[in-house]
Amino acid sequence: MIRIEPGNATLGARVTGVDLARSLSEADFAAVLRALGQYGVLCLPNQPIEAAALRTFSARFGGLQAMSSGVKDRGEPGMPEVSILSNIVENGRPIGIPDAGQDWHTDMTYNRVMGFVNVLVAKKVPVRNGKVLGATEFTNTQAAYDDLPAEVKTELADVTATHDWNNFHEIMRRKGSTRPALTEAQRRERPPVSHPVFLTHPVSGRKVIYVNPGFTVKIDGWEDDASRDMLDFLFSHVLKPKYRYAHHWTVGDVLVWDHIGTWHQAVGDYTADEHRLMKRCQVLADKVFDPVFLEMALGAHAPA
Ligand code: SIN
């Protein structure tokens, strides 16, 4: 029997009673999808699955984004949809991306078809003196929307903003990442796109703030200063401690999180000798806005 136990923070629930090495029943998948809209971050403990099962489970939520050309050699061999996130170096070669996601962002807002879900399985987790390092932190953009001043909700109701993949890349480089600058060809692979500043979450039916510090560079049609001030206001609002939650990993955790209603960052508080290894699938929102998919996946629980 599937069990969903919410924690006592703004995000997060624990899901037990399923085995991701086997296919989830439709009823269990519906329960997971509903819980994802409600709690934003789901931990399925004791699921030591390998890349193929990770990919099969992730594909229930939508199409999978393949790794970009610059990091194609940092994935599961033969599976371009499964990235390896790791600081492990073997025979002088990094086996994965060492500093993925180490600042606040929402994955794939730089895509025309935005992101819906990330699914990670923890294979190695750094521990120092009994303390688990390398957490993933989240913030709740549904709760943050609810608390916005009414005049900001009105002012931004029909406004869009531009998201640029290169922006996060440059943030990381300024912080000391050794990743090279994106080439023109790489930037053309994922050119900037616009999305509404507020979205209605397809599963929960609640409004969310859909800008993030990693990729959102401009409110469309606004003067530069006004755009910067509003984005800075939204960024510091969403990052208030009351909207935040941290997941401290255990090997075998599968973490599923909703990109539409959250931001996240990976905490890089471990050294090169303290090994962290995650396998990741990034799922696009190519299905979840489709009423037919939602009706089939959620049945009577689909938002009207
Ligand atoms: C990511 O941003 O997808 C990486 C998160 C993590 O490694 O904790």
Boltz pocket constraint, residues with backbone or C-beta under 6 A from the ligand:
constraints:
  - pocket:
      binder: B
      contacts: [[A, 85], [A, 100], [A, 101], [A, 102], [A, 107], [A, 118], [A, 134], [A, 135], [A, 136], [A, 264], [A, 265], [A, 266], [A, 267], [A, 278], [A, 280]]
      max_distance: 6.0
